[in-house]
Amino acid sequence: MTRRDLIGTLRAAIAAAVMFLAGPILPVIGGLAMLLSPTPVLVYAAGESRMAMRAAIAAAVAAGLIVVGGGPATYGPAAAGIYLMTFGLATVVMAAMLERRQSFEMIVLVATVVILAAGAAAVLATVGSPATLADVMRADLLNGMARGQKFYQAIGLQSGVPPETRVAIVDGTLRLAPALAALSAATAALLNLGVVWRYTGRERRIGYVLFGDLARWSAPEWLIWALVAAGFGLLFIPGEQLRLIALNLFVVVAAIYFCQGLAIMSFYFKVLAMPALARGLIYFVTMVQPVLAALVCAVGVFDLWIDFRRLKPPSREARNLGDYL
């Protein structure tokens, strides 16, 4: 390893460790920094030879720095283990797939699956069983909501959420925990890829077009069968556990079609030359308004047949029919 490589590795590892440790310390900003902790390592390794190897070494060094920064006798080892099983592992996986010039969809998919599998194995090894894990999560969520209510009362605000409603919210969150975990991991991977793509000058250092025109992005056509299967499972599968699997699958696939709906919105924003401020406001309202979000998701689903952006070439049957109109 040359001096340049050593300096680059240390800089990337220090940045990754600091960003990861900022998560539980700084509100909001710290969480965003933690999500972006793979970015310094990916930026350092992008375009270099043996990209995956460089990322693995930098991630290992970052884990060692997390042990030191978090306290070798208390928080540090546990935090380093969490980093290695989540963001560190994701960093190496994304670097290896960037080195092989995979599409961003495939990188996000593989990184999400790897993170979920490693995280689930680590958690189950710690708590012992899924039932125990559910009990621990339920207790943590209820305690968190109780602390939030006490905080609001301390500053003079009254929380209008009755205890039975809080229990219902917690139960619903637990039912959707697998889908929420998958969407969180996928969002983190996509966010890091987007920042790396911008920071490295797009394909100049990565070596290929990772993101094309996202306004023309579409989910694969076969994905509609996963949505249909999940919907029928919710309605007709008798077992509670199987219905729970169908529910989480439905939520994940619906989120993908929601992204396709956003791509359709972006396409027409470009056609109409809408100002960036107006676009951002509409995107924000779409994210926080459930009814509007559901409509955007439906647009993404029906785009398979309606083709709102006219991206598909006209079929031979349509041309033949046009001869008689």
C-alpha positions, 0 to 999 in steps of 0.5 A, spaced: 500 500 500 502 506 497 502 512 502 497 515 498 493 509 499 494 509 506 492 516 507 486 515 503 484 509 507 485 513 514 481 519 511 475 515 509 475 511 515 475 517 520 470 520 516 465 514 516 467 512 524 465 520 526 459 520 521 456 513 524 458 515 532 454 522 530 447 518 530 445 517 537 448 524 539 446 529 534 438 529 533 436 529 526 442 531 523 446 525 526 441 520 523 442 523 516 450 522 518 449 515 520 445 513 514 451 516 509 457 513 513 458 508 507 459 514 502 466 517 504 469 509 503 465 509 497 468 515 494 475 514 496 474 507 493 471 509 486 474 508 480 480 505 484 483 498 482 480 493 487 475 497 489 472 492 494 478 490 497 479 498 499 472 498 501 473 492 506 480 495 509 477 502 510 471 499 513 475 495 518 479 501 520 473 505 521 470 499 526 477 500 530 476 507 530 469 506 533 471 502 538 476 507 540 471 513 540 465 509 543 469 507 549 473 500 549 470 498 555 463 500 554 459 502 548 465 501 543 465 494 541 457 493 541 457 500 536 463 497 532 459 490 531 453 494 529 457 498 524 460 492 521 453 488 520 450 494 517 453 500 514 460 496 514 457 490 510 453 494 506 459 499 504 463 492 501 457 490 498 456 496 494 463 497 492 464 490 490 457 491 485 460 498 483 466 495 481 462 490 477 458 495 474 451 493 476 445 497 475 443 501 481 437 497 482 441 490 483 446 494 488 440 496 492 436 490 492 443 485 494 445 490 499 438 490 502 438 483 502 445 482 505 443 487 511 437 484 513 440 477 513 446 479 517 442 484 522 436 478 523 442 473 524 445 478 529 439 480 533 436 473 533 443 470 536 442 476 541 435 475 543 434 468 542 427 467 538 423 472 534 417 472 540 422 475 544 425 480 539 417 482 538 417 483 546 423 487 546 421 491 540 414 492 543 417 494 550 422 499 547 416 502 543 411 503 548 417 506 553 419 511 547 412 513 546 411 514 554 417 518 554 415 523 548 408 524 552 412 526 558 416 531 554 410 534 551 407 535 558 413 538 561 413 543 555 406 545 557 403 540 551 398 535 552 398 529 548 391 527 546 393 519 544 390 515 549 393 508 551 389 504 547 391 508 541 398 507 543 398 500 543 394 499 537 400 504 533 405 499 536 402 493 534 401 496 527 408 498 527 411 491 529 406 487 524 410 492 519 417 491 522 420 487 516 417 491 511 419 498 514 426 495 515 427 493 508 425 500 506 429 503 510 435 499 508 434 500 501 433 508 502 440 508 505 443 504 500 440 508 494 441 515 498 449 513 498 449 511 491 446 518 489 451 522 493 457 518 491 454 519 484 454 526 484 460 527 488 465 523 484 462 527 477 457 521 475 460 516 470 467 520 470 470 516 476 465 510 477 466 508 469 459 507 467 452 510 467 449 508 474 443 513 474 440 515 467 434 519 466 430 517 473 424 521 470 423 515 465 425 509 470 420 504 471 419 498 475 420 491 471 414 488 469 414 482 472 413 485 479 406 486 478 405 479 479 408 480 486 403 485 488 397 481 485 400 475 489 401 479 495 394 482 495 390 475 494 394 473 500 391 478 504 384 476 502 384 469 502 390 466 505 387 463 512 394 463 516 395 469 520 403 468 519 402 467 512 397 473 511 403 477 515 408 475 510 403 478 504 402 484 508 409 486 508 410 484 501 405 488 499 407 494 502 414 493 499 412 492 492 407 498 493 413 503 495 416 501 489 410 503 485 410 509 489 417 511 486 415 509 479 409 514 480 414 519 483 418 518 476 412 520 472 411 526 476 418 528 475 417 527 467 411 531 467 414 537 471 420 537 466 415 537 460 412 543 464 418 546 466 416 547 473 420 551 478 424 547 482 421 550 489 414 548 486 417 541 485 420 540 492 413 543 495 409 538 491 414 532 492 413 534 500 406 534 500 405 527 496 410 524 501 406 526 507 399 526 505 396 519 505 391 519 500 395 523 495 401 518 496 396 512 494 394 516 488 401 516 486 402 509 487 396 507 483 399 511 477 405 507 478 401 501 478 397 503 472 403 505 468 404 498 466 398 498 461 396 506 460 404 508 459 403 515 461 410 517 459 409 514 452 416 510 453 414 503 450 414 503 442 407 502 439 405 495 438 403 492 432 396 490 434 395 498 435 398 500 429 393 495 425 387 497 429 389 504 427 388 503 420 380 502 421 379 508 425 
